[in-house]
Amino acid sequence: MCYEIAFVIVDLMSAPPAPGTPATATPEIKQPAPASPLAGPAGPSGRSALDWRLRFGALSLIWGFSFLLIKVGTHGYAPFQVTLGRLLSGTAVLAVAMAVKQERLPRTARTWGHLAVAAFLLNALPFSLFAYAELTIPSTLAGICNATSPLWGMALSLVALSEDRPTRRRVAGLGLGFLGVLTVLGAWQGFSGLDFSGTAMALLASLSYPVGWIYVRRTLAGSGSSALSLTGSQLFLGTVQLALVTPLFTTAPDGFPLWPTLSVVALGALGTGLAVLLQYGLVTEVGPTTAQMVTYFIPVIATAAGVAVLGEQLSWNTPVGALVVLAGAALTQSRPRAAEATARTPRHRNRS
């Protein structure tokens, strides 16, 4: 669920790096950050009056509960219908935000073409795969599978992005993370009691996010459009894609059951629409390194929600494996202290 950060990073990447800045380092935002449209009035410094920690917590809860909402939504609707409703609600929220901020839509056909591919890889495909997966696997397992996205991203970036160089720490994190995946799945038991197709779809959905991110990074950096404009347009294209596909594979629902309907609307309006705005505000205020830490809270909240609300059962290897996955993901995202110090040290301008 944390893929939205990619567009903010791409937006920052559109400016050329300062001399001596590594290509992989994402610059920290030093100037007062614009407030997210739904984050409350700005204070004297230009930052949101609502403390970033509260917004960080809200984002963690929203994305953590998303897997529960998917599960409830599939109790009343087909998976493609859940995804379509989700994208429709999310697009509506971002359309309002774009209107308030008077954002312009991308103007070139090239940008729209790349956004259509991004919409498929980052929205239509993974959202649908998670919905289909949760027909046969618990929401807790889906949330933990989602946490493997940084691991997939690390593995793919070493191949697809020439500027990402492997380090011992990152390779160790990659190995540790996939060891955690095997622990979650109970590999020593021969994966007994595990629905293979549902788990495979959830893992494939998690893989789709970094594939989409790499595609975006290669094609949309420097497009000239804002992160909000790109994301809103992408969700719109994802909605169109699902609107074309859904009638071909599903029949119209007999009714609109209350809880599944509310779940789908909340999933889109909160988990896809509001979450983008919260994430955008966090990245611009505290930087992508801090903002992406929300990734590590999502499986914990998803597990707690599935057990407490849906009564899903856990065996010991699920939480233990999840912790190992998160530890591995944290290692793959870490940088050496020297690099951190260089990134945080302010550059002194020549005043002569």
VOPAGU-2260 file (C-alpha; in pm, 1 decimal, decimal comma):
REM VOPAGU-2260
SITE   aa  ch    i         X         Y         Z
SITE  MET   A    0       0,0       0,0       0,0
SITE  CYS   A    1     298,5     226,2      28,0
SITE  TYR   A    2     362,8     257,3    -345,7
SITE  GLU   A    3     228,8     615,4    -354,2
SITE  ILE   A    4     561,3     739,0    -219,7
SITE  ALA   A    5     713,9     664,0    -558,9
SITE  PHE   A    6     543,3     958,3    -725,4
SITE  VAL   A    7     674,5    1201,6    -465,5
SITE  ILE   A    8    1023,8    1064,0    -511,8
SITE  VAL   A    9     988,5    1093,4    -888,4
SITE  ASP   A   10     872,8    1452,1    -842,3
SITE  LEU   A   11    1187,9    1526,3    -639,9
SITE  MET   A   12    1401,7    1343,6    -895,8
SITE  SER   A   13    1284,3    1573,0   -1173,5
SITE  ALA   A   14    1537,6    1831,0   -1060,7
SITE  PRO   A   15    1901,6    1747,5   -1137,1
SITE  PRO   A   16    2105,6    1653,0    -829,1
SITE  ALA   A   17    2365,8    1887,5    -691,9
SITE  PRO   A   18    2727,3    1810,5    -783,2
SITE  GLY   A   19    2859,2    1528,5    -569,2
SITE  THR   A   20    2513,8    1401,2    -471,7
SITE  PRO   A   21    2475,7    1025,4    -525,3
SITE  ALA   A   22    2208,3     936,5    -780,6
SITE  THR   A   23    2034,9     709,0    -533,8
SITE  ALA   A   24    2013,0     960,4    -252,7
SITE  THR   A   25    1677,1    1127,5    -220,8
SITE  PRO   A   26    1719,8    1487,5    -107,5
SITE  GLU   A   27    1569,2    1583,6     224,4
SITE  ILE   A   28    1320,1    1868,2     215,7
SITE  LYS   A   29    1463,7    2162,6     403,8
SITE  GLN   A   30    1216,5    2433,3     314,6
SITE  PRO   A   31     872,6    2453,3     481,2
SITE  ALA   A   32     658,4    2184,6     323,2
SITE  PRO   A   33     316,0    2249,4     175,5
SITE  ALA   A   34      36,8    2108,8     385,6
SITE  SER   A   35    -163,1    1816,7     258,1
SITE  PRO   A   36    -503,9    1940,8     140,2
SITE  LEU   A   37    -683,9    1738,6     406,9
SITE  ALA   A   38    -430,1    1770,6     687,1
SITE  GLY   A   39    -564,3    2083,5     851,1
SITE  PRO   A   40    -470,9    2452,7     839,0
SITE  ALA   A   41    -106,9    2545,0     805,7
SITE  GLY   A   42      79,0    2692,7    1099,7
SITE  PRO   A   43     305,1    3001,0    1100,6
SITE  SER   A   44     596,4    2800,1     958,3
SITE  GLY   A   45     390,6    2680,2     662,8
SITE  ARG   A   46     365,0    2327,4     796,6
SITE  SER   A   47      41,1    2153,7     878,2
SITE  ALA   A   48    -102,4    2240,6    1218,6
SITE  LEU   A   49    -173,7    1868,8    1267,7
SITE  ASP   A   50     144,9    1709,1    1400,5
SITE  TRP   A   51     311,0    1476,4    1150,4
SITE  ARG   A   52     321,9    1195,6    1406,6
SITE  LEU   A   53     -57,1    1194,5    1424,7
SITE  ARG   A   54     -80,1    1179,6    1046,9
SITE  PHE   A   55     183,2     903,8    1041,7
SITE  GLY   A   56     -25,0     704,1    1288,8
SITE  ALA   A   57    -343,0     765,3    1091,5
SITE  LEU   A   58    -176,0     650,4     769,9
SITE  SER   A   59     -48,7     334,4     939,3
SITE  LEU   A   60    -398,1     253,0    1065,8
SITE  ILE   A   61    -562,6     326,2     730,8
SITE  TRP   A   62    -326,8     105,8     531,9
SITE  GLY   A   63    -318,7    -161,3     803,2
SITE  PHE   A   64    -697,8    -191,2     805,7
SITE  SER   A   65    -714,8    -196,3     424,5
SITE  PHE   A   66    -671,0    -573,4     414,4
SITE  LEU   A   67    -960,6    -620,5     654,0
SITE  LEU   A   68   -1174,7    -392,9     434,8
SITE  ILE   A   69   -1082,9    -597,1     126,2
SITE  LYS   A   70   -1189,5    -913,9     304,6
SITE  VAL   A   71   -1524,9    -768,5     409,4
SITE  GLY   A   72   -1578,9    -624,0      61,3
SITE  THR   A   73   -1538,9    -966,2    -100,8
SITE  HIS   A   74   -1823,2   -1096,5     119,2
SITE  GLY   A   75   -2066,8    -898,9     -94,7
SITE  TYR   A   76   -1891,6    -828,4    -423,8
SITE  ALA   A   77   -1670,6    -999,5    -678,5
SITE  PRO   A   78   -1298,3    -910,0    -652,6
SITE  PHE   A   79   -1302,8    -699,1    -969,8
SITE  GLN   A   80   -1603,6    -508,7    -833,2
SITE  VAL   A   81   -1418,8    -443,0    -506,8
SITE  THR   A   82   -1124,9    -302,3    -701,9
SITE  LEU   A   83   -1345,2     -90,8    -926,1
SITE  GLY   A   84   -1530,5      58,7    -628,9
SITE  ARG   A   85   -1201,4     121,5    -453,3
SITE  LEU   A   86   -1048,9     304,1    -749,0
SITE  LEU   A   87   -1366,4     502,8    -812,2
SITE  SER   A   88   -1380,0     628,2    -452,0
SITE  GLY   A   89   -1008,5     702,2    -442,5
SITE  THR   A   90   -1020,5     892,8    -769,9
SITE  ALA   A   91   -1309,9    1104,4    -641,4
SITE  VAL   A   92   -1109,6    1209,7    -334,5
SITE  LEU   A   93    -804,1    1305,7    -540,4
SITE  ALA   A   94   -1021,0    1488,4    -795,3
SITE  VAL   A   95   -1152,0    1709,8    -514,7
SITE  ALA   A   96    -798,1    1768,5    -385,5
SITE  MET   A   97    -675,1    1859,2    -734,3
SITE  ALA   A   98    -964,6    2100,1    -781,2
SITE  VAL   A   99    -894,2    2267,8    -446,8
SITE  LYS   A  100    -525,5    2307,0    -529,5
SITE  GLN   A  101    -603,0    2396,7    -893,6
SITE  GLU   A  102    -372,2    2126,2   -1023,7
SITE  ARG   A  103    -345,1    2078,6   -1397,3
SITE  LEU   A  104    -371,1    1742,2   -1565,6
SITE  PRO   A  105     -68,3    1612,5   -1758,7
SITE  ARG   A  106     -70,0    1756,6   -2109,6
SITE  THR   A  107     134,9    1520,5   -2324,6
SITE  ALA   A  108      14,4    1194,8   -2476,3
SITE  ARG   A  109     347,2    1037,4   -2378,4
SITE  THR   A  110     285,0    1106,5   -2009,1
SITE  TRP   A  111     -69,4     968,6   -2029,1
SITE  GLY   A  112      60,5     655,8   -2200,8
SITE  HIS   A  113     316,6     591,4   -1928,3
SITE  LEU   A  114      55,0     664,2   -1662,3
SITE  ALA   A  115    -172,8     401,1   -1815,7
SITE  VAL   A  116     101,8     140,3   -1770,4
SITE  ALA   A  117     168,7     266,7   -1417,2
SITE  ALA   A  118    -203,3     246,4   -1336,6
SITE  PHE   A  119    -204,5    -118,4   -1436,6
SITE  LEU   A  120     110,6    -210,5   -1244,3
SITE  LEU   A  121      45,6      -1,9    -932,5
SITE  ASN   A  122    -333,8     -10,2    -905,5
SITE  ALA   A  123    -545,3    -232,3   -1128,6
SITE  LEU   A  124    -327,1    -543,6   -1109,0
SITE  PRO   A  125    -218,5    -550,9    -741,7
SITE  PHE   A  126    -555,0    -432,5    -607,0
SITE  SER   A  127    -733,7    -706,5    -802,7
SITE  LEU   A  128    -479,8    -971,1    -703,4
SITE  PHE   A  129    -517,2    -888,8    -334,3
SITE  ALA   A  130    -896,3    -902,0    -365,8
SITE  TYR   A  131    -882,1   -1243,4    -535,7
SITE  ALA   A  132    -621,8   -1366,9    -287,2
SITE  GLU   A  133    -840,4   -1283,0      10,7
SITE  LEU   A  134   -1111,5   -1512,2    -117,6
SITE  THR   A  135    -897,2   -1800,5       6,3
SITE  ILE   A  136    -634,5   -1662,2     248,0
SITE  PRO   A  137    -672,5   -1460,7     570,6
SITE  SER   A  138    -634,9   -1083,7     563,1
SITE  THR   A  139    -345,5   -1123,8     808,0
SITE  LEU   A  140    -144,4   -1326,1     554,3
SITE  ALA   A  141    -226,3   -1076,3     278,0
SITE  GLY   A  142     -94,4    -792,0     494,8
SITE  ILE   A  143     227,5    -978,5     565,3
SITE  CYS   A  144     273,5   -1061,1     194,9
SITE  ASN   A  145     238,9    -689,0     124,1
SITE  ALA   A  146     538,3    -626,4     351,2
SITE  THR   A  147     761,4    -813,4     104,9
SITE  SER   A  148     740,2    -526,3    -146,4
SITE  PRO   A  149    1066,8    -363,9     -27,0
SITE  LEU   A  150    1241,1    -698,6     -66,8
SITE  TRP   A  151    1115,0    -742,0    -422,2
SITE  GLY   A  152    1209,4    -381,0    -491,4
SITE  MET   A  153    1561,2    -432,2    -362,6
SITE  ALA   A  154    1610,4    -744,4    -575,5
SITE  LEU   A  155    1471,7    -579,8    -889,2
SITE  SER   A  156    1659,7    -251,7    -846,2
SITE  LEU   A  157    1992,6    -435,6    -843,5
SITE  VAL   A  158    1907,9    -564,4   -1190,0
SITE  ALA   A  159    1706,2    -280,4   -1344,2
SITE  LEU   A  160    1864,5      31,6   -1190,9
SITE  SER   A  161    2233,7      63,2   -1264,6
SITE  GLU   A  162    2285,5     328,8    -995,5
SITE  ASP   A  163    2173,0      93,8    -717,2
SITE  ARG   A  164    2484,4     -94,6    -609,2
SITE  PRO   A  165    2459,5    -401,0    -385,8
SITE  THR   A  166    2613,7    -379,5     -39,5
SITE  ARG   A  167    2668,2    -655,6     212,0
SITE  ARG   A  168    2403,7    -507,5     438,9
SITE  ARG   A  169    2139,5    -490,0     166,8
SITE  VAL   A  170    2214,9    -838,7      35,9
SITE  ALA   A  171    2197,5    -970,7     392,0
SITE  GLY   A  172    1863,4    -795,5     437,0
SITE  LEU   A  173    1734,9    -952,5     117,5
SITE  GLY   A  174    1832,0   -1299,9     231,8
SITE  LEU   A  175    1691,0   -1243,8     580,4
SITE  GLY   A  176    1363,9   -1114,2     439,6
SITE  PHE   A  177    1302,7   -1413,3     218,5
SITE  LEU   A  178    1393,0   -1641,7     507,8
SITE  GLY   A  179    1111,9   -1465,8     692,0
SITE  VAL   A  180     875,7   -1533,8     401,2
SITE  LEU   A  181     956,6   -1904,8     420,3
SITE  THR   A  182     890,4   -1891,7     794,6
SITE  VAL   A  183     551,0   -1728,2     744,7
SITE  LEU   A  184     458,3   -1990,4     485,5
SITE  GLY   A  185     576,6   -2282,4     701,3
SITE  ALA   A  186     824,4   -2419,1     448,3
SITE  TRP   A  187     950,8   -2692,2     687,7
SITE  GLN   A  188     596,5   -2832,8     695,0
SITE  GLY   A  189     580,2   -2855,6     317,9
SITE  PHE   A  190     345,0   -2553,9     311,9
SITE  SER   A  191      66,8   -2778,3     443,9
SITE  GLY   A  192    -264,3   -2607,1     510,4
SITE  LEU   A  193    -162,4   -2314,6     289,6
SITE  ASP   A  194    -371,0   -2208,9      -7,4
SITE  PHE   A  195    -101,5   -2187,9    -272,0
SITE  SER   A  196    -296,0   -1991,7    -535,6
SITE  GLY   A  197    -416,4   -1725,0    -292,1
SITE  THR   A  198     -71,9   -1680,0    -137,7
SITE  ALA   A  199      91,4   -1666,8    -480,7
SITE  MET   A  200    -149,6   -1393,9    -591,3
SITE  ALA   A  201     -75,9   -1187,8    -278,6
SITE  LEU   A  202     299,7   -1220,1    -334,3
SITE  LEU   A  203     258,0   -1134,7    -702,6
SITE  ALA   A  204      60,8    -823,5    -602,7
SITE  SER   A  205     349,1    -722,9    -375,2
SITE  LEU   A  206     593,7    -778,7    -660,6
SITE  SER   A  207     384,1    -561,6    -892,5
SITE  TYR   A  208     443,9    -251,1    -679,5
SITE  PRO   A  209     823,1    -229,2    -721,6
SITE  VAL   A  210     794,0    -325,0   -1088,6
SITE  GLY   A  211     560,4     -29,0   -1131,2
SITE  TRP   A  212     785,4     197,1    -926,0
SITE  ILE   A  213    1088,7     116,0   -1141,9
SITE  TYR   A  214     881,5     179,4   -1453,1
SITE  VAL   A  215     767,8     515,4   -1316,2
SITE  ARG   A  216    1119,5     609,4   -1218,6
SITE  ARG   A  217    1246,6     534,5   -1568,6
SITE  THR   A  218     966,0     704,1   -1760,9
SITE  LEU   A  219     803,5     982,4   -1559,5
SITE  ALA   A  220    1092,4    1152,5   -1381,1
SITE  GLY   A  221    1106,9    1508,7   -1509,2
SITE  SER   A  222     759,8    1498,5   -1661,4
SITE  GLY   A  223     685,1    1847,8   -1531,8
SITE  SER   A  224     363,5    1746,3   -1354,5
SITE  SER   A  225     318,2    1744,8    -978,7
SITE  ALA   A  226     300,6    1425,6    -774,5
SITE  LEU   A  227     -66,2    1491,2    -696,9
SITE  SER   A  228    -151,1    1544,7   -1063,1
SITE  LEU   A  229      31,0    1227,1   -1167,8
SITE  THR   A  230    -128,7    1017,3    -895,5
SITE  GLY   A  231    -479,6    1150,0    -958,1
SITE  SER   A  232    -447,8    1089,0   -1330,5
SITE  GLN   A  233    -308,5     742,7   -1269,2
SITE  LEU   A  234    -601,5     646,3   -1046,1
SITE  PHE   A  235    -843,0     776,4   -1307,4
SITE  LEU   A  236    -681,5     556,8   -1572,3
SITE  GLY   A  237    -689,8     260,6   -1335,7
SITE  THR   A  238   -1061,7     320,5   -1284,0
SITE  VAL   A  239   -1117,9     322,4   -1660,0
SITE  GLN   A  240    -925,0      -3,2   -1696,0
SITE  LEU   A  241   -1135,8    -176,4   -1430,6
SITE  ALA   A  242   -1457,5     -29,7   -1572,2
SITE  LEU   A  243   -1377,6    -199,9   -1902,3
SITE  VAL   A  244   -1271,1    -533,4   -1752,4
SITE  THR   A  245   -1524,0    -582,8   -1472,5
SITE  PRO   A  246   -1838,6    -632,2   -1689,7
SITE  LEU   A  247   -1656,7    -899,3   -1891,0
SITE  PHE   A  248   -1586,1   -1120,5   -1588,6
SITE  THR   A  249   -1864,6   -1042,4   -1342,4
SITE  THR   A  250   -2238,2    -995,4   -1335,4
SITE  ALA   A  251   -2414,4    -702,5   -1176,4
SITE  PRO   A  252   -2463,7    -752,6    -800,5
SITE  ASP   A  253   -2815,0    -839,4    -683,6
SITE  GLY   A  254   -2802,1    -569,1    -419,6
SITE  PHE   A  255   -2574,6    -344,9    -218,8
SITE  PRO   A  256   -2516,3    -508,8     119,5
SITE  LEU   A  257   -2436,9    -252,3     387,0
SITE  TRP   A  258   -2104,7    -363,0     535,6
SITE  PRO   A  259   -1936,1    -475,7     212,7
SITE  THR   A  260   -2045,5    -150,6      44,9
SITE  LEU   A  261   -1916,7      66,0     328,9
SITE  SER   A  262   -1592,4    -132,9     329,8
SITE  VAL   A  263   -1531,7     -77,9     -41,5
SITE  VAL   A  264   -1608,4     293,9     -17,3
SITE  ALA   A  265   -1382,0     333,0     286,8
SITE  LEU   A  266   -1112,0     128,3     116,3
SITE  GLY   A  267   -1107,5     371,1    -174,8
SITE  ALA   A  268   -1178,1     701,7      -3,1
SITE  LEU   A  269    -943,0     637,7     289,6
SITE  GLY   A  270    -699,1     366,2     185,9
SITE  THR   A  271    -640,8     498,1    -166,0
SITE  GLY   A  272    -752,7     863,4    -170,7
SITE  LEU   A  273    -685,0    1014,6     172,0
SITE  ALA   A  274    -378,9     794,7     221,5
SITE  VAL   A  275    -214,8     945,6     -87,3
SITE  LEU   A  276    -266,9    1295,5      49,9
SITE  LEU   A  277    -134,2    1199,3     392,1
SITE  GLN   A  278     169,4    1028,3     240,1
SITE  TYR   A  279     239,4    1325,4      13,0
SITE  GLY   A  280     226,6    1563,0     309,7
SITE  LEU   A  281     454,0    1340,7     520,5
SITE  VAL   A  282     716,9    1302,1     250,1
SITE  THR   A  283     734,9    1674,6     182,6
SITE  GLU   A  284     751,0    1756,8     554,8
SITE  VAL   A  285     974,1    1492,5     712,1
SITE  GLY   A  286    1134,9    1335,6     405,2
SITE  PRO   A  287    1087,0     999,2     231,0
SITE  THR   A  288    1316,3     807,1     468,0
SITE  THR   A  289    1096,6     876,6     770,0
SITE  ALA   A  290     769,5     859,9     577,9
SITE  GLN   A  291     839,3     515,6     433,6
SITE  MET   A  292     873,0     373,8     787,0
SITE  VAL   A  293     494,7     336,7     774,9
SITE  THR   A  294     563,7      21,4     573,1
SITE  TYR   A  295     677,4    -160,0     885,7
SITE  PHE   A  296     359,6     -88,8    1082,0
SITE  ILE   A  297     116,7    -210,4     815,3
SITE  PRO   A  298     154,4    -588,9     866,8
SITE  VAL   A  299     138,2    -548,7    1244,9
SITE  ILE   A  300    -188,5    -356,9    1224,5
SITE  ALA   A  301    -327,1    -584,7     952,9
SITE  THR   A  302    -255,3    -887,9    1171,3
SITE  ALA   A  303    -407,6    -731,4    1482,2
SITE  ALA   A  304    -718,3    -623,1    1287,4
SITE  GLY   A  305    -767,4    -964,2    1128,8
SITE  VAL   A  306    -741,0   -1145,8    1461,6
SITE  ALA   A  307    -943,5    -898,3    1670,2
SITE  VAL   A  308   -1219,7    -810,6    1423,4
SITE  LEU   A  309   -1247,0   -1111,2    1191,6
SITE  GLY   A  310   -1140,3   -1376,9    1438,9
SITE  GLU   A  311    -864,4   -1510,1    1212,5
SITE  GLN   A  312    -631,6   -1768,7    1365,8
SITE  LEU   A  313    -254,7   -1737,1    1390,8
SITE  SER   A  314      13,1   -2000,3    1432,9
SITE  TRP   A  315     344,4   -1906,0    1594,9
SITE  ASN   A  316     534,4   -1891,4    1266,1
SITE  THR   A  317     316,8   -1614,3    1120,0
SITE  PRO   A  318     412,2   -1330,9    1359,6
SITE  VAL   A  319     769,8   -1459,7    1396,1
SITE  GLY   A  320     815,6   -1475,3    1019,9
SITE  ALA   A  321     659,0   -1131,6     980,8
SITE  LEU   A  322     915,6    -983,1    1220,3
SITE  VAL   A  323    1196,8   -1144,8    1023,7
SITE  VAL   A  324    1051,8   -1005,8     697,3
SITE  LEU   A  325    1036,9    -655,8     846,1
SITE  ALA   A  326    1392,1    -682,1     978,0
SITE  GLY   A  327    1515,6    -785,0     633,8
SITE  ALA   A  328    1320,4    -505,0     466,2
SITE  ALA   A  329    1469,4    -254,2     709,8
SITE  LEU   A  330    1821,5    -370,9     623,3
SITE  THR   A  331    1759,3    -337,5     249,5
SITE  GLN   A  332    1643,4      21,3     297,9
SITE  SER   A  333    1925,6     127,1     531,5
SITE  ARG   A  334    2229,2     325,8     427,0
SITE  PRO   A  335    2576,7     337,4     580,2
SITE  ARG   A  336    2626,4     602,5     847,3
SITE  ALA   A  337    2873,1     792,5     634,1
SITE  ALA   A  338    2615,8     824,5     355,2
SITE  GLU   A  339    2350,8     932,9     603,8
SITE  ALA   A  340    2584,8    1198,2     744,8
SITE  THR   A  341    2666,7    1323,7     396,0
SITE  ALA   A  342    2296,8    1345,3     303,3
SITE  ARG   A  343    2211,1    1535,8     620,7
SITE  THR   A  344    2510,0    1775,0     624,1
SITE  PRO   A  345    2400,8    2114,2     486,4
SITE  ARG   A  346    2601,1    2236,7     190,0
SITE  HIS   A  347    2769,0    2573,8     247,7
SITE  ARG   A  348    2743,9    2814,4     -39,3
SITE  ASN   A  349    3037,8    3023,4    -149,8
SITE  ARG   A  350    2956,4    3375,6     -33,6
SITE  SER   A  351    3253,7    3544,9    -204,5
